[in-house]
Amino acid sequence: MKKLLVVTGGGDCPGLNAVIRGIAKRARKEKGWELYGSKEGFVGIWSDPTDLIKLTKSKTAGIHVKGGTILKTTNRADPLHYPVKDENGQIIYVDKTRELAERIKSLGFDALINIGGDGSQKISKALFDYGLPVIGVPKTIDNDLSATDMTFGFQTAVQIATESFDRLVTTAESHSRVMIMEVMGRDAGWIALHTAIAGGAEICLIPEIPYDIHELVKRINSRYDNGRGFVNIVIAEGAKAQEGSIVSRAGDEGSRHVRLGGVAFQLAQQLKDVGVTADIRETVLGHTQRGGTPVAFDRVLASVFGVKAFEMVLGGEYGKMVAFKNNDFISVPLEDATRDYNHVGADNYLIQAAKGLGISFGD
């Protein structure tokens, strides 16, 4: 029997379970394969004894409609920057990818399917370089992997954000308020941009286009007449003013990443400081965008990714990642998958179309 290891690392994402199910169902069509999942990313592999789940038919049946991941996940066990305490009790980060690759091999696994975003696929590339047969599957609600046209979870996040935005529009109009809705998007503004267009926002603020607060005031004032009017703003968590910085705080112990969130409140204060007199309210969607049942598009995309990933294992296409390009499912080298970050370019047609619809980016 050959053994395949499946890992879900980084943030959770609608559609993860659909990928796991797709891998498992396709594998059952072949003889001689046993599938296991590592709990909480690679933590299950590091554990002694190991903390693994055998991905049987009963374990994976019907899970494609469920949010989250049956394998659990974490973003605090990156083998490229593994947190350990030095002799002074201080957290330092060391590279343990070689040790991880050797441990996975020693456990008798013939291949690994690593489901994750940019950071996870960099881990995939490092493990492959150490001789581990690895296939990557792209996962991120931010849609920030340039090697694929779409990542599962993104459409669900946009749908959740748009539904929330629609509700804010009516209450903003009823009270003549400025409504600021904060969505996820650390370095890429795809969720904010799609939500702004779908919801008909007046202002959309994204990390790629630092905003001029005075331009925002002009746009807001144009919407009011004798105190009557309303404005709806979508802002990505990583957005910032032209002469400002992102709103963040230190992450949890063992995590190298700062925690974003709260930029909506900062923007509200900035607007008040420059003289906006309209009543302002803030809504931070936070992790609601990550949770819940994936929409149909994400279930289909994730399921096919899972099937394609296992077929790449059968074909020995290691060192590659599944991708969705030009309405087709292909494979790309892991090196290409992580080379470029998928920012929203200033010349992107969606930006130009949004401006054509009257949406301001504060530039």
C-alpha angles and dihedrals in degrees: 000000000000119000126219123192121209121197132185112194138170122025120354118256137188107260100035092113091049090058092049090049092047091053092046097047093048091047092053089063088065126065124233103033130120119189126208132178125211115227117240098001111293093342089094090058094047092049120101107244095026118251104222135151121215105228098224127167092262092050095052102034113122096351094125091086094053125091123227121028130287087218093057119224144223139189095206103079104064105159090207089060104019113180116236133158119246125217089279093053093252121138113249128172123234134181110250100163094112090051091047093050091050092048093051090050091048090056089061100251116155096195144003130219108199115195113197151095134275095307093045093051091051085056089049090053092049092049091048090051087057090056102265115139101238136176120189128214116195117235129171136120088215093067088221101143109103096198092070129049092221139012123207115254093039096091091048091051091049091048092051091047093047093050090051092047092052089057092050093052093063095047091045090054093046093054100030089240139153106239119198117194118190119207133180121275117124098182104353127059101205096118092048093046095049092044093050092053094043093046099039097241121185093214132027121186120193136173093250095060114048108211133232107225091210091057088054091052090054091052093047094047091051088062096055131076116182090337094310121118139062142235131204119202129190114199129182115226091242096052119119142178120261090256098030142076137236119279108247145140135201117289127235120288109282094027122106093197125091117229116246126204138106101067089125090065092046091052091049090054092046090054092049091048092057094049109271104155099184118110109264128203130183132210123186112196095191117161095358084088091061100046139072136037116338117240119250094263092056092046091054094044093046094045093051091045088056094050092045092049093055092046088054087054089052090049094047092240094154124164090041139104130221112247139183108222129166091347092306134104112237140153126248130189113266089235090061092043093063101030099092130032114228101238123170101257118222088234094049111131092233089060091050092045091050090052088049087056090054098257113149122216093189093248 
